[in-house]
Amino acid sequence: MKRNLFAAALICVPFAVTAGPSVPDIIEGHILPRFEALASTSRSLSRTALQDCDPRSPDLRDAYGVAFDAWVAASHLRFGPTEIDDRAFALAFWPDSRGATPRTLAMLIADQDPIANKPDTYGAVSIAARGFYAMEFLLYDETLMQAGDAGYHCTLVQTVAADIAATSAAIYDDWTRNYVEVLLSPGPDALYRNEEEVLQEMLRALSAGLQLTQESRLGRPLGTFDRPRPTRAEAWRSGRSAAHVALSLRALQELASYLAVSDTELSETLDRQFKDAHSRLLDLNDPIFAGVTDPQSRLKIEVISQAVGTIRTTVQTDLGPTLGVAAGFTALDGD
């Protein structure tokens, strides 16, 4: 019902008829469906965990995978409601270069910390022990799966799942209750002064998503030729590394198509470049990028990274100027 109400609201919002990108179309067609799916699948994950908390449960692992897919498909939208209270990090604390997640979870389990008994206040725990990457350790890491008391482990799984669901619901609620209107109502005294600034936010999300995919999802396991790092691949324990690249590219391609709508040649170029990256990833047939240690397989992964880099260049040099905006700093650039 809520989505239908907001769809009606979007239809009623007056905006100039233009051949350029439509902010209402991006919201209704790209943003809201992704956060609605995240909230729905995370709620299902929490319910499944309450029914069966066995880390090897096929039902629990399947529900986890579906919810994680939904997050990856929305993870480039790192502005507005995802940034309140560090919600994006609460769902996805990665890269974790210092191993904070397994260390924090191990401490909770060893101490049987009572915070795991209170889903409503679990948000006070270290952010490293929250979200999808913490859940991956609880469901797939052999050491943590067998550590401590089985009953406590069950409670911790259920609480982490409930926390994921609560965070995802809060993000979606903020989008539908408030942030849609923020994007649709730029003005001199508003967060966005004009539509160009709104489009710049969208472009920044696209750029940040491509950057994360190239530099972290592909770059971290590649490491260097002399020192490849296969166990730095994202979600390798659950076999999801390459799938995350594919999910991200599909989501980013959709956003790019909305933004490039006014330039047929540019739109076709981006479409061709995304398809090239997809095709090379499909041909790789390496779910966790284990091939980074083999020179021939490594070359194929490097070529995929280069293909994503080509898209980034097109976005920066062609799409930004077409929109009349620049991507600016992204959430990955730091201070």
N, C-alpha and C positions, 0 to 999 in steps of 0.2 A: 504494500500500500504506500509506504513512504517513497519508494522509487517513482511510483506513478504520480504522486503529488508533485514531486520535484520535476518530473518530465513535463507536467502541465505548466509548472512555473517557468521552466526554461522556454517553452513555446511562447509564453506571454511576454517574455522580456523583449523590449524593443531594441533592435540593433540594425545598423545600416546594412543594406544588401550590398555585398562586395564579393569579388572573386577571390579575396584573400582568405586566410584561415578563420574559421568560426569558433570563437571561444565556447559558446553554448554547445556546439557539436562536439568539441573535444571533451567537455565536461560530461555530457550525456553519453557519448559513444565510447570514450576511452577511460576517463577517470572513475566515475561512479561505479560502473560495472566491476572494475577491478577491486575496489574497496568493499563493495557489497559481497563479492565472492570471497574475499579474505575473511570478512566477518562471519559469513555463513559456514565456510569450511573449518574455520577455527572453532566455531561453536560445536560442529560435529566432532572435531578432534577431542574436545573436552568431554563431550558425552561418551565417546568411545572409550576414553581413558577411565572414566568412572565405571564402565561395564567390564573392562578388561585391561588391567595395568601391567600384564606380563610384557616385558620389553621385546620378547620374540613373537608376540601375538601378531599374526598377519593382518587382522582387522585394525589393530592400533597402528601398525606401521603404514598400512594403506591410508588411513585417515591422516596420519602425519604427513605423508607424501603429498596428498591432495592439498592440504592446507599450506604446506611449504611452497608448492607450485604457485598457489594464489599469491603468496607474499612476493616471490621472485618476479611474478608478472606485474606487480605494483611497485616494486622496490625502487624504481627510478623516480617515483613521484615524491621526492624528499623535500617537500615544502608544506607549509600550513599545518594541518592536523598531525602529520607524521612526526613533526619536529617538536610539538608540544610535549613537555616532560620527557624528552629524549625517547619518544615511543618507537621510532625506527630502530634505535640501538637496542631497546628492550626486546624487540622482535628479532633482531639480527645483529648480534655483537660479533662482527667479522669484518675484516681480518683480525684475528686474535694472535698477534705475533709473539706474545709472551706466555701463551698457554694459560691464561687466566680462567677460562671456562672449566677445563677439567680439574684444575687445582681448587677452584672455589666449590665445585660440586663435591669433590672428594672430601673437603673439610665439612661441608654440610652433612654428608653421609656418615663420616667418622664420628662427628659430634651428635648425630641425630638432632640437629638444630630444630627446635620447635617451630621455627618460622614456616617450615614446610606444612605445618598443620593448619595454616591460616591463609587460604587463597586470597582473601580480600586485602591482606596486608603484605603479601609476598613481594609486592613492588618495592619494598624497603630493602630487599636483599641486593647484593652486588649485581649490577647489570650483566655481569659475565655469567651468572647462573640463571638467566632468564632467556626466553625465546627459543627459536627453532634450532639454533646451534647447540644450546644446552640440552634440548630434547634429543638431538642426534646422539650426543654422548650417552644419555640415559638409555637409549634404545639400541645403540649399535656398538658402543665401545665395550669390549669384553671385560676390561678391568673394572670399569665403573658399574657395569651390569651385575657383576658378582660381588661388589663391595658392600660391606655392612649388612644391616638387617633387611630382609626382603620386604617386610611390611613397611619400613620407612621408605625404601626405594619406590614402592607402589604409591605411597602418599606423595612423594616428591614428583613422580611422573604426573599424577593427577593435578597437583598444584601448579606445576609449570604449564600444563595444558590449559588449565583454567585461567592462568595469568595471560597466556597468549590470546585466549578468546576475549578476555576483558579488554586488553589493549587494542585488539583489532576492532572490537565493537565501538570503543571510544573514538577511534580514528574515523570510522564510517559515520558515526553519529555527528561528529563535529563537521564533517564534510556536508552532510545533508541539512544540518540545523543552521550552519553559519557560513562555511567557507565558500559554498557555491555562490552565495550572494556577494561575498567579498570579491570574488573574481569577476562577477558580472556587474559590479558597481564601482568602477574606478572613478577617482575624482581628486581634486586638489588636496583634500584633507583625508583621503582614504589611504589604505596600505599601498594600493597601486594607483598611481596618479592618472594613468591612461591605459588604453588597451595595449599599447606597445610594451608597457612594463609587464602586463599579464603574459603577453607572448614571449617576452624575454624569460619569464619564469618557466614557461613550457620548454623553451629552447635550452635553458640551463638544465632542466630535468633530462632532456634527451642527451645532452653532452655528458652529464654526470653518469648516466647509465652506460653509455659507450665507454667512458673512461674506466669505470669499475670493471666492466667486462674485459677490456683489453689489459689493463694494468694489474688487476687482482685475480679475476677468474682464470685468465690465461697466463698472465705474467708471473704470478707467484709460483705455480708449479714449474714453469719453464726455468726460473732462476737464471743461472748462467750455463753456458755449454759445459764448463768444467764442473759445475756444481748444480745440477738440476735438483728440484725440490718436489717430488711427486706427492709427498704427504702434506704439502702446503696447499694442495688443490682444495677448492671449496667442497665441503660435504662429501669427501671421498669415502668416509666410513659407510655411508648409506648409498654409495654408488651414484651420486647425483651430479657430479662435477660438470660433465658435458651437457647434461640436461638443463642445468641452470644457464649455461651459455645460450642454448637454443631458446629457452623460455624468454630470456632477456632480449635476445635479438628480435623475436617475434613481437614482443611488446613495444620495443623501440621502433621497429619498422612501422607499426601502426601509428604511433605518435608522429613519426617523420612524415608519413603520408598525409596526415591532417595539416601539418605545418607547411608542407610544400605544395599544397593544393593549387596555388595560383600560378605555378610554373611547371608546365607539362614536361618540359625537357629535364628539369631538375628532379621532378618526381620520378620520372622514368630512370634517371641515373641512380638515384637512391634505391629504388626498387631493385635494379640490377645488382647493385653492390651488396645489398642485404641478401639477395638470393645467392650470390656467389659465396658469401660467408656461411650461409646455411648449408649449401651444397658441400662445401669443403668439410664442415663439421660432421655432416652425415656420413661422408665417405671415410672419415677417420676411424669410426667404430672403436672408440676407446673411451668408455664411460667415465673413467677417473683420471685420464691423462697420465696413465702409468708409462706411456711411451716417451715421455720426456727424457728418459734415461737411454733411449735407443736413438742413434743419430738419424736414421731414416724417418722414424715416427715423429721424432722431435721436429724435424723440418716441416712436417705436415701441420703440426700445432703452431709453429712459428708463422706459417703461411696464413692460418686462420687469424692469428693475431694481427698480421699485416692487413688482412681483409677488413677487420674491424677498424684498424687505423685509417684505412682509406675512407671508410664511412665518416669517421670523425673529422677528417680533413674536409670532406665535402660539406658537412654540417657547418663547420667553422667558416670556410672560405666562400661558400655559395648560399647555404640556407639562411644563415644569419643576415647577410646583406639583402637577400630577397625579402626578408621580413622587416628589414630596416632596424634590426636590433643586433646586439652582440650577446653571446652566451654569458659573459662575465664570469665571476667566480662560482665554483660549484661547491657542494657540500663536502667534496673530497679534497679540496685545496688547503684546508686548515686555516690557521690564523694568518 
